[in-house]
Amino acid sequence: MGKSRAKRPAYSRQSVQNAVTQQLGAGKAKKVVLLNREAIGWVVQRCAIAAAHDILQLGQCDAAVLTLKMNNAISRYILDRNRYGEPMARKLLEKATAHLMPEEFLLPAGKKMPRTKREFETFAEWRDTAKMEIRFFVIAAEEMGFTTEQIEAVKRGTKEKYQLFLSWVEESGSEKVAYERLSKTIEDIYGMGAMPERTDGLGPIFGKAV
């Protein structure tokens, strides 16, 4: 018999923003936007899972349930987007999470502040992706019975985990090392492999090529 897909947390296939933005358009420029969103979505989602694990003392089972519920929230968003269009889908997502989002989630810029127009645009894309990732987490966390205070604590913890990820990039001079360290963190939480999936042609997003 084949392996049961239901037993494996759905965190290692398509990243959130790849699924959300894959039909936005074609061309090299928009492909770069999509890949940037895919990379930041991958990192923020795993930072949120790691933060929830540490702060809420989640075991393997609860961490897996949280991940699956996050992916269910993503699927519902995609269905709404396909049915009503992107603007309405976003409004529905914001409405569903407004009572648990007293403050908007702002992704830290890290030490490398944007300077050029393109850098500001790219960072805006990152922050937009991170906001959606956190709203998916909020929906999942509420379904699991977590309080507003617990959710806020995980949001703060997610920022700290993201800052840690950026520090790994800076210290090692390699994004690959940072991805692998974050993957190892997730692997330890789930007790199984969590190798990062990189899209063909995706260059360094957070640092320089080595």
VENNORGI-V350243 format. One record per run of one state. SS is the DSSP state (a for helix, b for strand, c for the rest). FROM is the first residue (numbers start at 1). TO is the last residue. If there is no record, write none. Layout:
# VENNORGI-V350243
SS:FROM:TO + SS:FROM:TO
This chain:
# VENNORGI-V350243
c:1:4 + a:5:7 + c:8:15 + a:16:21 + c:22:27 + a:28:56 + c:57:59 + a:60:84 + c:85:85 + a:86:100 + c:101:116 + a:117:143 + c:144:147 + a:148:172 + c:173:174 + a:175:190 + c:191:210
